[in-house]
Amino acid sequence: MSMPEQGYASFEAFYPFYISQHQNRVSRRIHMIGTGLMILAVPISLLTLNPWWLVIFPAVAASAWIGHFVFEKNRPLGLRHFVWSLMGDFRLFFETVTGRRPF
């Protein structure tokens, strides 16, 4: 499934393409772990008043990119659609933890 050059009119229209780019189980697991760590890092940083917890974000992004280049054999969507890709990461995470999508 390729992304049309003109883009998407909404996140709901984008999300099926996002899912098509996350078919490899190892890549999805890498994304799940990374998104979970990001979700934990923000409140920990705020509660401890230690911004060093936010250093995790570049490492998480790098691991997701490895998932795409090595396992999915595609380019990360965040390069062209950063906000929608991040929204897709969170939606994929919550669909997985609620059992609607396989881990």
Residue, then its C-alpha position, 0 to 999 in steps of 0.5 A: m500500500s503506497m502513500p498518495e502524493q497529495g496526502y490524506a484528508s484526515f487521521e482516520a483516512f491515514y490510519p489504515f496506511y499507518i497500519s499497513q506500514h506496521q505489519n511485522r510483529v517485531s517492529r510492532r513490538i519495538h513500537m509498543i515498548g518505545t511508546g510505553l517508555m515515552i508514556l512513562a517518561v513524561p510523568i516520571s520527568l514531571l514528578t521527579l522534576n528531572p528532565w533527563w528522563l526525556v532523553i529517552f525520546p531520541a532513543v525510542a525514535a531510533s529504535a522505531w526506525i530500526g524496526h522500519f528499516v530492518f524488519e518492515k523494509n520501509r521508511p518511517l512515516g514520521l519523516r513525512h507525517f510526524v503528527w499523524s504518525l505519532m497519533g498512530d503510535f499512540r492509537l496502535f499502543f492503546e489498541t494493543v494493550t486493550g486486546r484489539r490488535p495482536f502484540 
